[in-house]
Amino acid sequence: MGSIDDVGVALEYAARCFGSEGFVILCDSALHHGKLTVDDLAAEFRHAPDSIRRLIDKCDRRAASGTETAARLRLRAAGMKVEVQHYVPGMGYVDLLIGDRLALELDSRDHHTGESGYESDRRRDRKVVADGLIPLRLTYGQVFREWDETFADIQRIVRQNIHRRRPS
């Protein structure tokens, strides 16, 4: 068996082999799983080209999946205000919040099927709505295979300004 690179070295190779989005997904995952800290990541790439260092600035350790990272990067690139892991009292965290009210949940089949996952998701949606938010569930396929259509729907919601809080 050959040697295995540490996470920093593996990410250095990934920076050369992956596209921008894939690289940030890998970095987010390493950060989220505690394989390195934000400071470690910055130090690892302190001598990297500016284009790589700009990608490092886009990383977020709170992203719990590659699907979340991809959606966040794409939405922010389109000029949308996106909050990562927005806290909802009595429920916990929603994956992404667009504007003030549009609560995106990025669902994988593994964690959201079966009776308990189904029940949990409906409970979460109920709590999100009770908190004045609008839940929108997206799948891996809708982000990675159907993004144009998915994004068009998100844009329609944003153009209607229903993602913003209404004055009381």
Sequence and secondary structure as in RCSB ss.txt:
>XXXX:A:sequence
MGSIDDVGVALEYAARCFGSEGFVILCDSALHHGKLTVDDLAAEFRHAPDSIRRLIDKCDRRAASGTETAARLRL
RAAGMKVEVQHYVPGMGYVDLLIGDRLALELDSRDHHTGESGYESDRRRDRKVVADGLIPLRLTYGQVFREWDET
FADIQRIVRQNIHRRRPS
>XXXX:A:secstr
      HHHHHHHHHHHS HHHHHHHHHHHHHTTSS HHHHHHHTTTS HHHHHHHHT  TT  SHHHHHHHHHH
HHTT  EEEEEEETTTEEEEEEETTTEEEEEE HHHH HHHHHHHHHHHHHHHHHTT EEEEEEHHHHHTSHHHH
HHHHHHHHHTTTTS    
